C-alpha cells in the first residue's frame, strides 16, 4: 500500500467475515488499526463504544487524525426469520450505528479523510434480467429501503469534508464463512439444487477480490458514492448451482421449490433467496481495478 496510507484506520463492525479479513490484511501491510467494539477491550488498539446511548464513546480524542474509517456493522440477514422485531434490529444495526458513528466523526477537529460504509446490492431490489449499475435507481422492498436509509446516514459525513463511499456488497464467497459456509454441507452430501426456477441472478464476489477492492478504494480519491463490490460476470442461481456441483464433484439434481423456501424461511425467501439482482461493477472497472476472479468457475476452484 502507498506510503501516504500508513496512518491508522478505524474499523467498526469488524467481527464478521469481511471485517476479520480486512484486519488481517491491514496487519500484513503493517497498517495500524483502531477497532470499535461493543464489549470490553482486551488488547491495544480496541475501543469500546455503545451506539445506543447518548455518549457512545468515552474518549473521542482517540479518533482524532485517523486516515480513514470503515463501518461494517449489521445484524445477520439470514440467521432469523424476518419478524417485525428482527427487522427493526436489522435496520437499527445498520442505520442507527451509522448515524451514531457519523455524529462522532463530525465532532472531530481532524476527521478521517474518507468513510467507507457497508451497503448491499439489495438496494436494487428484485429486478429480473435488468443489468444494474451504480447509476441505476434503487428498487422496492425491505432490503432496498434499509440500504437507502443506511446510505443516507453515511452521506451526512460529507458535511465534514469526508469522502464517503457506499460499499454495495454482493454475495461474498469464501471457504471459511459467508454464504458458502451454509451451502457446502448440503452440496457435499449431494443434496444441493437450484432455488425455485433458478433463473434469478446472483451478484457475487470472491473474498480475496473484495478485500483487494476495499484497499483500492481507500487509495483512490476519485471514487465516492456507491461502488458495486461484485464480480464482473454475475450468474443465475442455476449456473451457480451447476458450478458449485462441478467444483465439489457432486450432483445438483434436487431443486428446492419456491413454496418450500417460503414455508421454511418466510419473507427472506422472496427478499433474498429468490430475488434477481444482476449487478455489474461499473465504477470499479472504469477506474482500472483488476479482478483476480472474474468468473464463477475459477473463483470456486480457488476457494474449494
C-alpha positions in Angstrom: 0.0 0.0 0.0 1.2 3.5 -0.8 3.4 5.2 1.9 0.9 8.0 2.3 -1.6 5.5 3.6 0.4 4.4 6.7 -1.8 6.3 9.1 -4.3 4.4 11.3 -7.7 3.2 10.0 -10.8 2.9 12.2 -12.8 -0.3 11.8 -16.2 -0.7 13.3 -18.2 -3.9 12.9 -15.0 -5.9 12.3 -16.0 -9.2 13.8 -17.6 -10.8 10.7 -16.1 -12.4 7.7 -15.2 -9.2 5.8 -14.1 -7.3 8.9 -11.7 -10.0 10.2 -10.3 -10.5 6.7 -9.7 -6.8 6.4 -8.0 -6.6 9.8 -5.7 -9.5 8.8 -4.8 -7.6 5.6 -4.1 -4.4 7.5 -1.9 -6.3 9.9 0.0 -7.9 7.0 0.6 -4.5 5.4 1.7 -3.1 8.9 -1.2 -0.6 8.9 -2.3 0.4 12.3 -6.0 0.0 13.1 -8.3 1.2 15.8 -11.4 -1.0 16.3 -14.7 0.0 17.7 -16.4 -2.9 19.5 -19.3 -3.2 22.0 -17.6 -5.4 24.6 -14.8 -4.5 26.9 -11.5 -4.2 25.1 -8.9 -6.9 25.7 -6.0 -5.6 23.7 -4.4 -2.4 22.5 -6.0 -0.6 19.5 -9.5 -1.5 20.6 -12.1 1.0 21.9 -15.4 0.2 23.5 -18.5 2.0 22.2 -22.2 1.7 22.7 -24.0 3.3 19.7 -27.3 3.0 21.6 -26.6 5.6 24.2 -26.2 9.5 24.1 -22.4 9.3 24.9 -21.3 6.3 22.8 -17.6 6.7 23.3 -15.7 7.8 26.5 -12.7 9.4 24.8 -13.5 11.0 21.5 -9.9 12.2 21.1 -8.8 8.6 20.3 -10.5 9.1 16.9 -8.6 12.3 16.0 -6.3 12.2 13.0 -7.2 8.8 11.6 -6.7 8.5 7.9 -9.9 6.5 7.2 -12.9 4.9 8.8 -14.6 1.6 7.7 -18.0 0.8 9.1 -19.3 -2.7 8.6 -21.9 -3.2 11.3 -25.1 -5.1 10.6 -27.1 -7.9 12.1 -27.0 -11.2 10.1 -29.8 -11.2 7.5 -30.3 -14.9 7.4 -29.9 -16.0 11.0 -33.5 -15.4 11.9 -36.9 -15.1 10.3 -37.8 -11.5 9.4 -40.2 -10.9 12.2 -41.2 -7.3 12.9 -38.8 -7.3 15.9 -35.9 -8.7 13.9 -36.5 -6.4 11.0 -36.1 -3.5 13.5 -32.9 -5.0 14.7 -31.6 -5.3 11.1 -32.4 -1.7 10.4 -31.0 -0.3 13.7 -27.8 -2.3 13.5 -27.1 -0.6 10.1 -28.9 2.7 10.0 -28.7 3.5 13.7 -25.0 2.6 14.2 -24.1 4.6 11.0 -25.9 7.6 12.3 -24.0 7.4 15.6 -20.6 6.9 14.0 -21.1 9.8 11.6 -22.2 12.1 14.5 -18.9 11.2 16.3 -16.8 11.8 13.2 -18.4 15.2 12.6 -17.4 16.3 16.1 -13.7 15.7 15.4 -11.2 18.5 14.8 -9.3 16.2 12.5 -11.8 13.8 10.9 -10.8 10.9 8.7 -10.3 11.7 5.0 -12.8 9.0 4.0 -15.6 6.9 5.3 -16.2 3.5 3.7 -19.6 2.3 4.8 -21.0 -1.1 4.1 -24.2 -1.4 2.0 -25.5 -4.1 -0.3 -26.8 -4.8 -3.8 -30.1 -5.4 -2.1 -30.6 -1.7 -2.6 -31.6 -2.5 -6.3 -34.5 -4.8 -5.3 -35.8 -7.7 -7.3 -35.2 -6.6 -10.9 -35.3 -9.7 -13.1 -32.8 -9.6 -16.0 -32.1 -5.9 -15.8 -28.4 -5.1 -15.8 -27.8 -2.9 -12.7 -25.0 -0.3 -12.3 -24.3 2.3 -9.6 -26.4 4.8 -11.6 -29.4 2.5 -11.6 -32.3 3.6 -9.4 -33.0 1.9 -6.0 -35.6 -0.8 -6.0 -38.6 -1.7 -3.7 -38.9 -3.8 -0.7 -37.5 -4.1 2.9 -33.8 -4.6 1.9 -33.9 -1.8 -0.7 -35.5 0.6 1.9 -33.0 -0.4 4.5 -30.0 0.2 2.2 -31.4 3.5 1.1 -31.7 4.8 4.7 -28.3 3.3 5.5 -26.5 5.2 2.7 -28.3 8.4 3.6 -26.9 8.3 7.1 -23.4 7.8 5.8 -23.8 10.6 3.3 -24.1 13.1 6.2 -20.3 12.7 6.8 -19.7 14.8 3.6 -20.8 17.8 5.7 -17.4 17.4 7.5 -15.5 17.2 4.2 -15.2 13.4 4.4 -15.2 11.4 1.2 -18.0 8.8 1.6 -18.1 5.5 -0.3 -21.0 3.1 -0.1 -19.6 -0.5 -0.4 -22.5 -2.3 -2.1 -21.6 -5.9 -1.3 -22.8 -8.8 -3.4 -22.8 -12.4 -2.1 -19.3 -12.9 -0.7 -17.8 -16.3 -1.5 -15.1 -17.7 0.9 -14.1 -21.0 2.2 -14.2 -20.1 5.8 -17.6 -18.4 6.1 -20.3 -16.4 4.4 -22.9 -17.9 2.1 -20.8 -21.0 1.2 -20.5 -22.0 4.9 -24.2 -22.8 4.9 -24.3 -24.3 1.4 -21.2 -26.6 1.5 -22.5 -29.4 3.9 -25.7 -29.7 1.8 -23.9 -29.8 -1.6 -21.1 -32.1 -0.3 -23.9 -34.5 0.7 -25.2 -34.5 -2.9 -28.4 -32.7 -1.8 -27.8 -29.4 -3.4 -30.0 -27.9 -6.1 -31.3 -24.7 -7.6 -33.6 -22.4 -5.7 -37.0 -22.0 -7.2 -36.8 -21.6 -11.0 -33.0 -21.0 -10.8 -33.4 -18.1 -13.2 -32.8 -15.4 -10.6 -29.5 -13.5 -11.0 -26.9 -13.7 -8.3 -24.2 -11.0 -8.0 -21.2 -12.4 -6.2 -17.6 -11.6 -5.3 -14.7 -13.7 -4.1 -13.5 -12.6 -0.7 -9.9 -12.1 -2.0 -11.2 -9.6 -4.6 -13.4 -7.9 -2.1 -10.5 -7.2 0.2 -8.3 -6.0 -2.6 -11.2 -3.8 -3.9 -11.6 -2.1 -0.4 -7.9 -1.5 -0.2 -8.0 0.0 -3.7 -11.0 2.3 -2.9 -9.1 3.6 0.2 -6.4 4.8 -2.0 -8.5 6.0 -5.0 -9.7 9.5 -4.1 -11.8 9.8 -7.3 -14.1 7.0 -6.1 -17.0 8.3 -3.9 -20.7 7.5 -3.5 -21.9 4.0 -4.4 -19.4 1.3 -5.6 -20.7 -2.2 -6.5 -18.4 -4.8 -5.0 -19.3 -7.7 -7.3 -17.5 -9.7 -9.9 -17.9 -8.6 -13.5 -19.8 -11.7 -14.5 -23.0 -12.4 -12.5 -24.6 -15.8 -12.7 -28.1 -17.2 -12.4 -28.8 -19.4 -9.4 -29.0 -22.3 -11.8 -25.5 -21.5 -13.2 -24.1 -21.1 -9.7 -25.6 -24.4 -8.5 -24.1 -26.2 -11.5 -20.7 -24.6 -11.0 -20.6 -25.5 -7.3 -21.6 -29.1 -8.0 -18.8 -29.3 -10.6 -16.3 -27.9 -8.1 -17.3 -30.4 -5.5 -17.8 -33.3 -7.9 -21.4 -33.8 -6.6 -24.8 -34.0 -8.3 -27.1 -31.0 -8.1 -30.4 -32.5 -9.2 -32.6 -31.7 -6.2 -34.2 -28.3 -6.8 -35.9 -26.6 -3.9 -39.4 -25.3 -4.9 -40.2 -21.6 -4.2 -43.1 -22.6 -2.0 -40.8 -24.8 0.2 -38.4 -21.9 0.6 -41.3 -19.5 1.6 -42.5 -22.1 4.1 -39.1 -22.6 5.6 -37.8 -19.0 5.6 -40.7 -16.7 5.3 -40.1 -13.2 3.9 -36.3 -14.0 3.5 -37.2 -16.3 0.6 -38.6 -13.5 -1.6 -36.5 -10.8 -0.2 -33.2 -12.5 -0.7 -33.1 -16.2 -1.9 -35.5 -15.7 -4.9 -34.8 -12.1 -5.7 -33.0 -11.5 -9.0 -30.2 -8.9 -8.8 -27.9 -8.7 -11.9 -25.3 -6.2 -10.8 -22.0 -5.2 -12.5 -19.0 -3.3 -11.0 -19.1 -0.4 -13.5 -17.3 2.1 -11.3 -14.5 -0.2 -10.2 -13.9 -1.4 -13.8 -13.9 2.2 -15.1 -11.3 3.2 -12.5 -8.9 0.4 -13.6 -9.4 -2.2 -10.9 -8.5 -5.7 -11.9 -10.4 -8.8 -10.6 -8.4 -11.9 -9.9 -11.6 -14.0 -10.1 -14.0 -12.5 -12.6 -15.9 -15.7 -13.3 -17.5 -18.2 -11.0 -15.7 -21.5 -12.0 -12.2 -20.0 -11.3 -13.4 -18.4 -8.1 -14.9 -21.7 -6.7 -11.8 -23.7 -7.7 -9.6 -21.2 -5.8 -11.8 -21.4 -2.7 -12.5 -25.1 -2.6 
